[in-house]
């Protein structure tokens, strides 16, 4: 299954922010006019979808191992410890991707706003020393240089 087709817990939020279903967003991101925010959001979303799939697989495996009708002689504490480590790693990844995606969506400019500010002409601002400032010291021959 293609990662674009995998469900993700943040698909609704992406649709809300970008105004289109995820499948359309992936098509838009492949085009030449795709924003950097959309491209990054979908990249993170892809990793998140994989991490969430891992969490689901591990949970199913543990539930199957612990099923009430299961033969207790088949239980393996070592296998359950390994699954617990895998689950911890998958949950850490999922949480990291959710945080990264949330941060990106929260800090990106609103849709339609330019990502680069328009160029403005630079004005030269001159400052004058305060009136109470002491005059600059003159060099020794400066008064002679000003005579006609």
N, C-alpha and C positions, 0 to 999 in steps of 0.2 A: 504494500500500500504506500502510495506517495505521501510524503509528510504534509503536503498541501491539503490532502483529503482527511487527515487525522483530526479528530475533534480536539479542541483545546478549551480550557476553562476561560480563557480570555478572548475568545472569538466574538462574543457579544460586545465587549468593550472596544475591540478594534473596529467593529462595525459602527458603533456609536461615534467613535472619534473620526474615522475616515469616511463614513457615510456609504459603505458598500459591503457586501458579503466578502468573506475572506477569499473565496475563489476568485472574485473579481479583483481584489486587492493584489493578489499574486500576479494576475495578468497585467495590471497597471504597473506594478513594480518591475516587470520585465521590459517595459517600454523606455524610450529615451528620456521622457519627461518626468520620470519617477523622482519623488523627493527623497532626500537622504533619510528623513525621519521614517517614511513608509518602508524603505528598504531595510533599515535597521530594525524596525518594529517587526517586520515579517521574518527576519533572520532570527531574532530572539524568540518569536512565536514558534518557529520550526523546532528550535531546541527545546522549548517548553513542552510542545506536543510530544516529543520523544521521551522527555523525562516523565511526563504524566503517564505515558503508555508503560514505561518501566515500573512505576509505582503500582499501576493496576495489575500488571503481570505478577509482581512479587506478592501483592495482597491475595490474589487468586490462588497462587501456589501455597501460601501459608494456610488459607482457609481450607483448601483441599486436604492438606496434610493434617489439619486439626478437625476435620469433619467428624461428627458424632459416630457415623457408621464405619469409620476407617479402622482397620486392624491396628491396635496399639503397638504390636510388634514391629510395625513399619515406621513408627516414629523415630526420628533421629534428632537428638539434641544438637549435634554438630551441624546438621543441615539447617535446623531452625536458627541457630546462631549465625550461620552464613547468610541466611535470608534476612535476618535482622540487620546485619551489616549492609547488605545490598539495599535494603529498604531505607536505611539511614542515609546512604549516599544518594539514592534517587530522590529522596525528599529534600535533601540539602540542595541538590541541583535544581529541582523544581522551585523551591523557595527563592533561590538566587535568580533564576530566570524571571519569575513573577515580579520580583523586586526591580530588576533591571528594566523590564517592560513597563512597569508602573511608573518608574522614574522618567523614562523616555517620554511616555504619553503625557505625563504631568508637565514636563519642561519644554516640550516642543511648541513652536508657534502655532496659533490657531490656523485652521485650514484657510487658504486663500491669502494669508499674509506672506509677504516676501521674506525669504530667509536671509537675504543680504540687504542691508540698508541701502537706500538710494544714495548715490554720490552727491555730496554737497560741495559747494565752493568753500574753500578755506579762507577765512578772514584773518587778517593779521591784527592782533590786539596789542596795542602798545600800552605800557604802564608808565606812569610818571611817579617819581619818588614823592613821598609825602612832603607837604610844604614845610614841615618842621624839621626835615632832614638837613643835616649839615651839608654845605656845598662840597663838591668833590675837590680834593686837594689839587692845586695847579703845580705844574712842573716849574722848575727854577727859571727858565727863560721864557715862559709863556707870555708874560706881560710885554716883554720886548718884541715878541713876534707879532703882536697886534698893532704896534705903532705904525703910522703911515710913512 
